[in-house]
Amino acid sequence: MKSDLPKVMHEIGGLALVGHVLKALIRAGSDRVSVVTGPGMPELEKLVGKLAPNACCHVQTERLGTAHAVLAARTALELQSDDVLVLFGDTPLVTAETIGRVRQALADGADLAVLGFETARPFGYGRLLTQGGRLVAIREEKDASDEERKITFCNSGIMGFSGKEALSLLEAIGNRNAKGEYYLTDAVEIANRRGLKVVAVTGSEVETQGINTRAQLAACEADFQARMRRSALENGITLLAPHTVFFSHDTVLEADAIVEQNVVFGLGVRVAAGARIRAFSHLEGANVGTGAVVGPYARLRPGAVLGPDSRVGNFVEVKNATFGAGAKANHLSYIGDASVGSKSNIGAGTITCNYDGYLKHRTEIGAGSFVGSNSTLVAPVRLGNGAFIAAGSVITEDVQRDAMALGRARQVVKEGKAKKLRDKLQAAKDGKS
């Protein structure tokens, strides 16, 4: 990856690769999770603790192969388990459903289940050799015969062991090979020699792809986005140009929401039924209510909460602010650390001045208020219900219910002054030429 960041901390859809795997495992019903890390990775251990508080981290101090890595979690393996699943932190697209199929194979009597996939490009993968529904061996590319290389059923690396056999099989794996490493794949032949039941479970190539380079990270992101778009369409969401919409792993859209072209959903966004997200909008940490309209070219930052039928229009930025039902800011405004009451109107160019250089302060705008264009609301300040702010005002004090406030200089008109100024400036310009 050419990065100071541990590989599995790189992100897909705003979530670390290992986070996707943890999420899938928890959804699949795993009640005990162990994560094997390399030495000197405190940031990874901290992330795992945040994403899966009940997970335990184990350090593999030497890199002596995949089976050696699994045995780094020996203390967890020694505990009684129905089954033991081995996955990789860099395969973020594996689903709970696929993990469930591996678990089901074990529940149906298998002692060892290996997840495989069909591919038109098998070169470089270990081949799964089966006979009569039984998995007899995993043959690596370099060791495969010409006939075996024609096999397109390949090893994903993901395995499931019955709880009663897991530790015994892992301990039996030796390192008599060119690299002197302990290979997890050797468990298949060991289990067969013992007369145990070994099976292969079929998954998809996309779902089991691993990541080793930035290019593979980008390709995996593309597959993740395609999955999210399909899911949205299948669940009643209208995407006018699906390939231009980008999701985070936790984006929630309710049925009948409409998303136009070139929209980006950052982390923590929820969009209710009937809402419309117009083109070129960016949302993060926001909650959009039923029938609300966002954009085009709007930005919702964390803490933005839009009530039913509210409007946030073009070039409006909302941060840590709530809009009541029917409230609207249709263009060119910044509303931060504020509350906007129902059916209030925020005119173009309005700014809530929420930061004094040290602390943030709130602006409260009551229901049914009207804030004229190019107004500056200097927080902390409160506008009562039905307040009216004249255009171009700077408001530094509270405005009472149904009151009108003006905070601007009186207009002065000086006859002929414009012509005199132009003549003066032209003469100065001519003098320099």
C-alpha positions in Angstrom: 0.0 0.0 0.0 3.1 2.3 0.4 1.5 3.8 3.5 2.3 4.3 7.2 -1.2 3.2 7.9 -1.8 -0.5 8.5 -3.4 -1.9 5.4 -6.7 -3.0 7.1 -7.2 0.6 8.3 -7.6 1.9 4.8 -11.2 2.6 4.1 -14.0 1.5 1.7 -17.2 3.5 1.9 -15.9 5.4 4.9 -15.2 2.4 7.0 -11.9 0.6 7.6 -11.4 -2.7 5.7 -11.3 -4.6 9.0 -14.5 -2.8 10.1 -16.4 -4.2 7.2 -15.3 -7.7 8.2 -16.1 -7.2 11.8 -19.6 -5.8 10.8 -20.3 -8.9 8.7 -19.1 -11.3 11.4 -21.4 -9.7 14.0 -24.3 -9.7 11.7 -23.6 -13.4 11.0 -24.0 -14.2 14.7 -20.4 -14.4 15.9 -20.5 -13.7 19.6 -16.7 -13.8 20.1 -14.2 -12.1 17.8 -10.4 -12.2 17.8 -8.3 -9.9 15.7 -4.7 -10.9 15.0 -2.4 -7.9 14.4 1.2 -7.3 13.7 3.5 -5.9 16.4 3.5 -2.2 17.0 0.0 -1.4 15.8 -1.7 0.4 18.7 -3.8 2.5 16.4 -5.3 -0.7 14.9 -6.0 -2.1 18.3 -7.7 1.1 19.3 -9.8 1.1 16.1 -10.9 -2.5 16.7 -11.9 -1.6 20.3 -14.1 1.2 18.9 -15.7 -0.9 16.1 -16.2 -4.1 18.1 -15.8 -3.4 21.9 -16.1 -7.1 22.7 -13.4 -8.2 20.3 -9.9 -9.2 21.6 -6.7 -8.4 19.8 -3.8 -10.8 19.6 -0.3 -10.0 18.3 1.6 -12.2 15.9 5.1 -11.3 16.7 6.7 -13.2 13.8 5.2 -13.6 10.3 5.5 -17.4 9.9 2.4 -18.1 7.8 -1.4 -18.0 7.9 -1.8 -20.9 10.3 0.8 -19.4 12.6 -1.3 -16.2 12.6 -4.4 -18.0 13.6 -2.6 -19.7 16.4 -1.6 -16.3 17.8 -5.2 -16.3 19.1 -4.7 -19.6 20.9 -6.3 -18.4 24.1 -9.6 -17.8 22.2 -9.3 -21.1 20.3 -9.0 -23.0 23.6 -12.4 -21.7 24.6 -15.4 -23.9 23.7 -17.0 -22.9 20.5 -19.6 -24.3 18.1 -17.5 -23.3 15.2 -14.4 -21.2 14.4 -14.3 -18.9 11.4 -11.1 -17.6 9.9 -11.3 -14.5 7.7 -9.0 -11.9 6.4 -9.0 -8.2 7.4 -8.5 -7.1 3.8 -11.6 -8.8 2.3 -14.2 -6.1 3.1 -17.0 -7.2 0.8 -17.7 -10.6 2.3 -21.3 -10.6 3.5 -23.0 -12.0 6.6 -25.1 -14.2 4.3 -22.0 -15.9 2.9 -20.4 -16.3 6.3 -23.8 -17.8 7.3 -23.5 -20.4 4.5 -20.0 -21.5 5.8 -21.5 -21.8 9.3 -24.4 -23.8 7.9 -22.1 -26.3 6.3 -20.5 -26.8 9.7 -23.9 -27.1 11.3 -24.8 -29.8 8.7 -21.9 -31.9 9.8 -18.8 -30.7 8.1 -15.6 -30.5 10.2 -13.9 -28.1 7.9 -15.5 -25.8 5.3 -13.6 -23.7 2.7 -15.1 -20.8 0.9 -14.3 -20.9 -2.8 -15.3 -18.9 -5.9 -15.5 -19.4 -9.6 -13.4 -17.1 -11.8 -12.5 -16.7 -15.5 -9.0 -15.7 -14.4 -7.8 -18.4 -12.0 -4.1 -17.7 -12.5 -2.3 -17.2 -9.2 -5.0 -18.7 -7.0 -5.0 -22.0 -5.2 -7.4 -24.4 -6.8 -10.0 -26.3 -4.9 -9.9 -30.0 -5.8 -13.1 -31.8 -5.2 -14.4 -35.4 -5.5 -18.0 -36.3 -5.2 -18.9 -33.2 -3.2 -15.8 -33.6 -0.9 -12.9 -31.1 -0.9 -9.8 -33.3 -1.1 -7.0 -30.6 -1.4 -6.1 -27.1 -2.2 -3.4 -27.0 -4.9 -1.3 -23.8 -5.2 -0.6 -22.5 -8.7 3.1 -23.3 -8.6 2.3 -26.9 -7.5 -0.6 -27.6 -9.8 -0.5 -29.9 -12.8 -1.5 -28.6 -16.3 -4.9 -30.3 -15.8 -5.4 -28.8 -12.3 -4.5 -25.3 -13.6 -7.6 -25.6 -15.8 -9.8 -25.7 -12.7 -11.7 -22.4 -12.2 -12.9 -23.1 -8.7 -10.5 -21.2 -6.5 -9.6 -20.7 -2.8 -10.8 -17.5 -1.1 -8.7 -18.2 2.0 -11.8 -18.0 4.2 -12.4 -21.2 6.3 -14.7 -22.6 9.0 -13.7 -25.2 11.5 -16.0 -27.2 13.8 -15.3 -26.1 17.3 -14.2 -29.5 18.5 -11.6 -30.0 15.7 -10.2 -26.5 15.2 -7.3 -26.3 17.6 -6.2 -29.9 16.9 -6.1 -29.3 13.1 -4.2 -26.1 13.5 -1.6 -27.6 15.8 -1.0 -30.4 13.3 0.0 -28.0 10.5 3.8 -28.2 10.0 6.3 -26.0 8.2 8.1 -28.5 6.0 8.1 -26.3 2.9 10.4 -24.0 1.0 9.5 -21.0 3.0 9.4 -22.7 6.4 6.0 -21.3 7.0 2.8 -22.8 8.5 0.1 -22.8 5.8 -3.6 -22.7 6.8 -4.5 -24.5 3.6 -2.6 -27.7 4.8 -5.6 -28.2 7.2 -7.6 -29.6 4.3 -5.3 -32.6 3.7 -4.7 -33.2 7.4 -8.5 -33.3 8.0 -8.9 -35.7 5.0 -6.2 -38.0 6.4 -8.1 -38.1 9.7 -11.3 -39.1 7.9 -13.1 -35.9 8.8 -15.7 -34.3 6.6 -14.3 -31.5 4.4 -16.5 -29.5 2.0 -16.2 -26.4 -0.2 -18.8 -23.6 -0.1 -19.2 -21.4 -3.1 -19.1 -17.6 -2.8 -18.5 -14.8 -5.4 -15.2 -13.5 -6.7 -16.2 -9.9 -6.1 -17.2 -10.7 -2.5 -13.9 -12.5 -1.6 -11.5 -10.1 -3.3 -8.5 -9.1 -1.2 -6.6 -5.8 -1.2 -2.9 -5.4 -1.5 -2.5 -2.2 -3.6 -4.1 1.2 -4.0 -5.4 0.1 -7.4 -7.1 -2.9 -5.7 -8.5 -0.5 -3.1 -10.0 1.7 -5.8 -11.4 -1.3 -7.6 -13.0 -2.6 -4.4 -14.5 0.8 -3.7 -16.1 0.7 -7.1 -17.6 -2.7 -6.4 -18.8 -1.5 -3.0 -20.5 1.5 -4.5 -22.1 -0.7 -7.2 -23.5 -2.9 -4.4 -24.9 0.0 -2.5 -26.5 1.4 -5.7 -28.2 -1.9 -6.5 -29.4 -2.2 -2.9 -30.9 1.4 -3.1 -32.7 0.7 -6.3 -34.0 -2.7 -5.1 -35.4 -1.0 -2.0 -37.5 1.7 -3.7 -35.0 4.5 -4.0 -34.9 6.5 -7.2 -31.3 7.3 -8.4 -31.5 9.4 -11.6 -27.9 8.6 -12.5 -26.8 5.7 -10.3 -23.2 5.6 -11.3 -22.7 9.3 -10.1 -24.1 8.7 -6.6 -21.6 7.8 -3.9 -22.5 6.2 -0.6 -21.0 5.5 2.8 -21.3 2.1 4.5 -24.0 3.5 6.9 -26.1 5.6 4.5 -29.8 5.0 5.1 -32.4 6.0 2.5 -36.1 5.2 2.9 -38.3 4.1 0.1 -39.5 6.9 -2.4 -36.5 9.1 -1.7 -35.1 10.6 -4.9 -31.4 11.2 -5.5 -30.3 13.3 -8.5 -27.0 13.3 -10.2 -23.5 13.7 -8.6 -24.6 13.4 -4.9 -22.1 12.3 -2.2 -23.3 10.8 1.0 -20.6 11.0 3.8 -20.9 9.1 7.0 -24.0 9.2 9.2 -26.7 10.3 6.7 -30.3 9.3 6.9 -32.9 10.4 4.3 -36.6 9.9 4.9 -39.3 8.8 2.5 -40.3 11.3 -0.1 -37.2 13.6 0.4 -35.3 14.8 -2.7 -31.6 15.3 -2.8 -30.8 17.5 -5.8 -27.7 17.4 -8.0 -24.2 18.1 -6.8 -25.0 18.1 -3.1 -22.8 16.7 -0.3 -24.2 15.4 2.9 -22.5 14.2 6.1 -23.8 13.4 9.5 -27.2 14.7 8.5 -30.9 13.7 8.9 -33.3 14.7 6.1 -37.0 14.6 6.9 -40.0 13.4 4.9 -40.6 15.5 1.8 -37.6 17.8 2.4 -35.6 19.1 -0.6 -31.8 19.6 -0.5 -29.8 21.4 -3.2 -28.8 21.6 -5.9 -25.2 22.4 -4.7 -26.0 22.2 -1.0 -23.8 21.0 1.8 -25.1 19.4 4.9 -22.5 19.0 7.6 -22.7 16.9 10.9 -25.6 17.8 13.1 -27.8 19.1 10.3 -31.5 18.0 10.9 -34.1 19.0 8.3 -37.7 18.7 9.3 -40.6 17.6 7.0 -41.0 19.6 3.9 -38.1 21.9 4.7 -35.9 23.4 1.9 -32.2 23.9 1.8 -31.3 25.2 -1.6 -28.3 26.0 -3.8 -25.1 27.0 -2.2 -26.5 26.8 1.3 -24.4 25.2 4.0 -26.0 23.8 7.2 -23.9 22.6 10.2 -25.2 21.5 13.6 -28.5 23.2 13.0 -32.2 22.1 12.8 -34.9 23.2 10.4 -38.5 22.9 11.5 -41.3 21.7 9.3 -41.6 23.8 6.2 -38.6 26.1 7.0 -36.5 27.1 4.1 -33.2 28.7 3.1 -33.3 28.6 -0.6 -30.0 30.0 -1.6 -26.5 31.4 -0.7 -26.6 31.1 3.1 -24.6 29.6 6.0 -26.7 28.3 9.0 -24.5 26.9 11.7 -25.1 26.1 15.4 -28.7 27.3 15.0 -32.4 26.3 15.1 -34.8 27.6 12.5 -38.5 27.4 13.5 -41.2 25.9 11.3 -42.2 27.8 8.2 -39.5 30.4 8.7 -37.8 31.9 5.6 -34.0 32.6 5.5 -33.1 35.1 2.7 -30.2 34.8 0.4 -26.8 35.8 1.8 -27.8 35.3 5.5 -25.1 34.2 7.8 -25.3 33.0 11.4 -22.0 34.2 13.0 -21.5 31.3 15.4 -17.8 31.4 16.3 -16.0 34.2 18.2 -12.5 32.7 17.7 -12.7 30.7 20.9 -16.3 29.3 21.4 -19.3 28.4 19.4 -22.6 30.2 20.1 -26.2 29.4 19.0 -28.7 31.3 17.0 -32.4 30.6 17.7 -34.9 31.6 15.0 -38.6 31.2 16.0 -41.4 29.8 14.0 -42.8 31.9 11.1 -39.9 34.3 11.1 -38.6 36.1 8.1 -34.9 37.0 7.7 -34.2 39.3 4.8 -31.4 38.9 2.4 -27.8 39.7 3.4 -28.5 39.6 7.1 -25.9 38.8 9.7 -27.1 37.2 12.9 -24.4 37.5 15.5 -24.7 34.7 18.0 -25.8 34.2 20.7 -29.0 35.8 19.6 -32.7 34.8 19.6 -35.5 35.8 17.2 -39.0 35.3 18.5 -41.8 33.7 16.6 -42.9 35.8 13.7 -39.9 38.2 13.9 -39.0 40.1 10.7 -35.5 41.1 9.9 -35.0 43.7 7.3 -32.6 43.0 4.5 -29.0 43.9 5.0 -29.3 44.0 8.8 -26.6 43.1 11.4 -28.5 41.7 14.4 -26.6 41.5 17.7 -29.5 41.6 20.2 -32.6 39.5 20.7 -35.7 40.3 18.7 -39.1 39.8 20.4 -42.1 38.0 19.0 -43.6 39.7 15.9 -41.1 42.5 16.1 -39.3 44.0 13.1 -35.5 44.7 13.5 -33.3 46.9 11.3 -29.6 47.1 11.8 -28.1 49.1 8.9 -26.9 52.6 8.1 -29.4 55.1 6.7 -29.1 55.6 2.9 -27.4 58.8 1.8 -27.7 60.1 -1.8 -25.2 62.7 -3.1 -26.3 64.3 -6.4 -23.6 64.3 -9.1 -21.0 62.6 -6.8 -20.6 59.6 -9.1 -19.7 61.7 -12.2 -17.1 63.7 -10.2 -15.6 60.5 -8.8 -15.3 59.0 -12.3 -13.7 62.2 -13.8 -11.2 62.2 -10.9 -10.2 58.6 -11.4 -10.0 59.0 -15.2 -7.7 62.0 -14.8 -5.4 60.0 -12.5 -5.3 57.1 -15.0 -4.5 59.5 -17.9 -1.7 61.0 -15.9 0.0 57.6 -15.5 -0.3 56.7 -19.2 
